[in-house]
Amino acid sequence: MPGMTSNLSGQHILLGISGGIAAYKTPVLVRRLVEAGAAVQVVMTANAHQFVTATSLQAVSGNPVRDDLWDAGAEAAMGHIELARWADQILIAPATASMIARMASGEASDLLSTLCLASPAPVSIAPAMNQQMYQHPAVQRNLASLEADGCRIIGPDSGDQACGDQGPGRMTEPEDLLTALSQQPVTGDEQGSLAGCTVTVTTGPTREAIDPVRYISNHSSGLQGLAVAEAARRAGAKVILIAGPGVADAHSDIERQDVTTAQDMYERVHSALPATDIFIGVAAVADYRPAIAQGQKIKRHRLEEPDLQLALVENPDIIASVVQSDQVKVVVGFAAETNDTLNNAREKRARKGLDAIVVNDVSDQSIGFNSANNAVTLIHEHGEIDFGTQPKTEIANQLVHHLTALFKEKIGLNN
């Protein structure tokens, strides 16, 4: 993507390669990194040599490939501690199930796993494995553990696999990995960038009861808001997460408050405002609710009446009420649009007086609701930033990074 890869110019990238078939893509990745102006040092595990040669990687990187913690010659030239300090970012691609398990358990059993522990640089991993392995609870636990420790998970993609299966587990393509690395996440030097701030995030759907069985809701999974809350936590903020029904578990350091209806969410939000510095409204709040929620299930014969009507009343506009309260330093909204996406979002930001708005096109069924990926644009008073299509976790990292930079003075981070 034009303009993004320039962020890598002058950076030191340590590329770790573990033993999976996707390793054959790594010479292309190294070449792209070098073309973007990065210096690349490659470290291979023993099994990685089964899939790609050190000779080809040395040729494209211009540097000797490291693979042995006990290589006296290599240690004399640049010891593993110096290599750990040299890196600005570490990327493990491909990251096999075995490599992920060793990282999650804190092993230092070879050069690559040792470097991951010894380096202060932010670590990103690109999982690559059979779809059944990727979806195994043990692998998912290990990935969640690494993410909780601040490791960035990039991908994986879904599609045809070398084994003949289809599904999630394909390593993210080199060009997309390049884009992800060029957008510096909220890790490393940016850890603690929101220290002392309280960030309140809403996420998920709301449910408005029609009767004890039926309700009005929407398709929101809450994944994007959950990722935003996690990114803010990793940036050092105290995070209050106000979550609608069905939202997955959050990190234990996040103060979570579960709600069901829009009115519930409105009340919890306003209870949190006095302590809030940044409010990020990601939730897909129902605009309307039934005027009367029936106390008993509406029977089928009534539903078939030709004149049966459902009267609706408007729910409170939570994001507008936060702005009107004048209690929060920065207010950020989200907009899910299906047409004229950018113009609708610009108008909404101006009408509601938001500091910024994040918009996505939910008519694209490959992203957004219930997907691990999203494609958003951040709109603020002085410009717009297109994040492209990326994992929701990465979009959250970039969003927190940009909001911190844009509103540093307003938040009071210079004090």
N, C-alpha and C positions, 0 to 999 in steps of 0.2 A: 504494500500500500504506500503510495507516494507520501513522503514527508515523515513517515513513522520510523523507518529503519535508520534514519539519520541519528536517532537517539542512541544508537549503539556505537556510533563513531568514538573510538578511543576506549571503549569498555573492554575489560578483560573477562572473557567468558570461558569458564571451565566446563567442558562437555564430558559428561560421564556416560559411557555406553555399556549396558549390560547385555547378557546373552539371549537376545530374541531375534526372530527373523527380520523385524523392522530395522535392525541395525544396518541393513543394506542401504537405507535411505540417508545415513548419517554423513557420507561424503558430500552429498548435495547440501545438507544443512550447514556443514562447515564452510563450504564454498560461499553460500549465501551470507553467512555471518561475516566472513572476511570481506566480501564485496560491500557490506554495510559499514565497514571500517573498524570492526571489532578484532581484537587479538584473541586467538583461540588456542587453548591447551586441551588436548584430548587425553582422557584417562579411561582405559578399558578394563573390564573384568576378564578373568581367564576365559569364561565361556563366550564372551563377545568375539573372540578371535575365530570362533567357528562360523561366523556370519559375515565378517568384514575384515580386511587386512589392515594392519598398522601402517603398512607402506603407503596405501592409498590415502589414509587419513593424514599421515605426515606430509604427503605431497600437497594436499589441498590446504592444510593449516599452516605449513611452513615451520612447524615445531615438532620436535620428537614426541612420540606417543609414550605415555607412562602407563604401566600396568602392574608394577611390582613394588610393594612397600619396602622390600629388602634389597632393592637394586642399588648397590653401593655407588656405581658411577652416576646414576641419575640423582641420587641423594647429594652427591658432591656438587653437581651442577645447580640443582634447585631442589632442596629438601622438601618433603611433603608439607612441613609447617610453612615454609616460604610459599609453596604453591597454594596452600589454603589461604594465606594472607594476600596473595596476588590477585585472587579472583574477585571481581565485582559482582558476578552472578554465577551460580552453579545450575546447570540443566542436566538432568538425568534423562536421556532419550536414546533408546527405549528404556523404560523402567519395567522390568519383569516382575512377576508376582514374588519371586525370590528376593529380588533387590528391594522391593517395597517392604517385605516382611523384615529384612535385616535392618533397614532404616528405621522402621517403626519400633523395633526392639532396642535400638541404640547400639547395634553391633559396630565394632571397628575391626572386622575380620580380614579386610583387604585394603588396598590403597584408596579405592573410591569411597567405601563406607567410612573410612577414617577421615578423609577430607571433608565429608559432609558434617562430621562432628567437630572438626578442628577449625572450620572456616566461619567467620562472622558474616559471610555473604549470604544473601537470600537464595534459597534453594527452590527450584521448580522441578517437577517430575512430569513426564509424559508417559502414562501407563500404556503398555502394549502386551496383549495376551489373548488367548482364546476367550470368546464371549462367556463361556460357562465359568471359566476361572475368574474373570473380571467380576462376575455377579455373585461369586461365592461370598458368604457372610464374612469369612476370615479376611479376604482381600478388602472388602468394604470397611471392615473394622480398622484395618491397618491404614487405609487411605484417610479415614476420619481422624485417626490418631495423628498422622503426619500433618493434616490440615490444621488440627487444633494446636500443633506445635509451631505453626506459622509457615509450613511448607505449602507452596502453590501447586495445585493439581491442574494440569493443562490437558483437556480432553478426558477420555479418549473419543475418537470418532466411531461411528457405526458404519457397517457395510460388510462387503465380502471379506473373508479372512483366508489366510494361506492354507488353513486346515480344511477349508470348504464350508465352514459355518458362516452364518450371517448374524450380525448383532454388534453390540458395543465391545470395544477392545482394540480397534485399530489405532496405531499411534497417529497423533495429529500430524498433518503434513508439514514438511519443513518450512514452507512459506508462512503457514499459520503459527508455527512455533517462533519464527522470526518476529512476527508481529507481536506476539505475546511478550517476548523478551524486550522488545523495544518500548513497551509501555511499562515503565518501572512500577512494580507493585508496591503495596504498603507493607514493606518488609525492610530488613537491613537498616540503612540509615534513616528510613522513615518510620521505623517502629518508635512509638511514643510521640508521634507528631500531633496526636489529639489528646495527649496526657493532660488531665485536669478538666477535660470537657465531658459533658453528658450529652449523649446522642440518643434520641428517642426515634424508633423505627416502627412503623405499622406494616403488617404484611398479611397475606392470605385473603380469603373471601370473607364476607359476612353472610349470615343466613337470617332471613326474615320469615317467620312462621306464618303459614296460611292456616294450618290446623296442627294438631300434635304429630301428624305424620308427614305433611308436605311443607315445603318452604321454597322461597325465592333465593337463588344464589347465582354463582358464576363459576367459571372454570379455573380460577386462580389456584395455584398450588402453594404459593407463598415462598417458592424457592429463591426468587430474586431478592425479596426483602430479607430473607434469612441470611443470604450471602452478604448483603449490605451490612447487616448487624454484625456478622462475624468479621468483616473487613474493618469496621469501626473499632471493634474490640481489639483486633491485632494492632491497630494504630494507637492504642493506649487509652481509648475513651471508656468511660462507664457507659454501658449500653442498656437501655430499657427497650424490650421488644414486646409490642402489643400485637398478639397473633390471633387471627381468626381460626375457624375450625379446620382441622386436617393438616396443619403446618408441622413439619418434622421437628425433631428435638433440636435445641440450640445448645451451645457450649454452656457449661455450668457457671461460668463467670458472667453470663448475660442474665439480667433480671427479666424474666419472662412473665407476661400477664396474658392469660387466655381469655378471649371474649367470643361471643356468638353473633350478636346483632350490631348494626351500625350505631344504635344508641349506646350499647355497652362500650363500643370502641370510643365513641365521642367522650363519654364520661371518664374512661381510663386515660385518654390522651390529655384531657384538661387537668386531671389530677397530677399528671407528670410534668406539665408545662413549667411550673415555678422552678424546677431544678434543671430544665432542659436548655442547652445551648444551641443544638442543631436538631431540627425536626425533619425527618425524611419519611414522607407518606407514600409508601409503596403499595399499601393494601388496595384491593379492588372492592371498594365499599359499595353496597347496593344503594342506588339513588332513591329507590322507593321501597315502601313496605306496605303490606295490607293494612287498611284502615282499622280492621278488626281481625284479630287472630281468633279463629273459632276454638272453643274449649274442647269440642269433640270432633272426631274425624268426620269430614264431609262424606256422606255416603254416595256410592256410585250413581244411584238413581237421581240424586240432586245434580251431580256433575253433568248428567245428560239432559238437564233442563235447558231448553233453547234460550231462555232469558237469564240464565245464571251469569252474574257479573262479579268481578273481583275489584272492589274499590281500593285504590292505592293512595297513600299520602307520601309526601316528600320526606326523606331522611335529612338530618342535619349535614351540611357541607363541612366536613371535619377540617380539611386543609385550609379552607377560607376562614374558618373560625379561629384556627391557630394564628394566621396572619393578623386577624382583627384583634386578637388578644394582646398583641404587642409585648409578649413575654419572652419570645425566642429570638435569638440573634440571626439565625439563618433558617429559612423554611424552603424545603425542596419537595416538589411534587413529582408524581409519575403520571403519565397519560398513556392509556392503551387506546390506540386509534385504529380505524379500519380504512380510512381514506383521507386524502389531503393531509397526511400525517403531520408534517412540519408546520404548516400554516395553522392547523387546529391547535397544536401545542403552543405555538407562539402566542396565539390569541388567548389561550387559557392562562398562560403565565402572566401576561399583562393584566388580564381581567381580575385575577385573584391576587395580584401583587406578590407573586412568588419570587424569591431570589433566583431560583433555577427550576427547570423542569426537565425530566427525563422521559423521552417518548419512544414507544416502539409500535410496530405495525402488527397487530394481533391477527390480521387476516392471513398472514404467512404462517401456515400450520407447522412448518418445520422448526419454528422458534417460538419463544414466549411460553404460553400456558403449558405446564407439565413437561416442558423440554429442559434439558440440561444447558441449552444454549439460548442466547438472546441476541438481538441486534438493536442498539439504542443510539439515540442522539441526545447529548446534553445541551440544553439551550439556556443561556444566561444573558444578562443585560448587554454584555459586550461581544458576544459571539456564540458560536455553536461548535461542538466537538462530536464528530461521528466516530463511534467506537467500533463500527463494523460488527460482524457476527463472531461471537466468542462465547466460551463457557460463562455461565452466570457468575461463577466465583471470580473470574478474571475481570468481568465488567464491574463487579462490586469493588474490587481492588482499585481499579482505575478511577471509578467514581469518587471514592474516598480521597484518593490522591489529588484529583482535580478540584474537588470541593475545598480541601485543605489549602491548596495553592490559591484558589480564587478568592476565598473569604477569610484568609488568615487574619487580616487586620480587623474585620468585622467580628470575628469570633474572639479576638483578643489574644491570639497566639504569639504576638510580638511582645507582649508584656512580660 
